[in-house]
Amino acid sequence: MHILVPITFVLIIGSMASALYFMMDDRGTTQRMVWSLATRVGLSITLFLSILFAHWMGWIQSTGIPFGR
């Protein structure tokens, strides 16, 4: 999990950067920006589900920070 999360964050940022590039370069003539943003959403959902699964399996623990401090 210590390697998976940073790599996924880098991929998400890269996908957002490529969507920005395609938005400026294509000017709405192709679907490359849409596919880049869809990839970002898929990566984000995958990261969230993998963190939930790792917590369920006991591979990671919550910090136990109390609310209201």
N, C-alpha and C positions, 0 to 999 in steps of 0.2 A: 504494500500500500504506500510505502514511503517513496517508491519510484513511480508507481502508476499515477498518482494524483498530480505531481509536477509535470509529467509528460503530457497528460491529458490537458492540463491548463495551457501548456505551450501550444498544443495542437488547436485548442479553441481560439487562442489569440491569433494564431496563424490563419485560421479559417476566417476570422473577422477581418484581418488585414487583406486577405485575398479578395474578400467581398468588397472592401473599400476600393481596392485597385480595379476590380472589374466594373464597379459602379462608375468610376471616373474614366476608364478606358473605353468601355463598350457603349456607354450612353444609352442603355436600354435596348440595344439591338439583339442581345443574346440572353440566354438564361443562366449564364455562368455565376452571376451574383446570387441568384436564387438558390442554386445548388450549393454555393459556399455557405450561405446562411442556413440552409437545411442541414448541411454537414455539422455546423456549429451546434444546432439544436440537438441533433442526434448524439454528438459527443457529450454535451451537457447532461442529457438524460442518462446516458450510459455511465457517466461519472457519478451522478447522484444515486443510481441504482446499485452501482458497485460499492459505494460507501455504505449504503443501507445493508447490503448483503454482508459486507465485512463486519459491520457492527453486530448483525444477527448471529454470525458465525463465531463471534468473540475474538476476531483478529485485531480489532481496534476497540478501545474503551472510551467512553465519554469522560470529559474532564470533571464533571460534577460541580461546576461553578454554580453557586446558588443565585437565584434571581433576587434583585433588589439591593445589590451591593454596589 
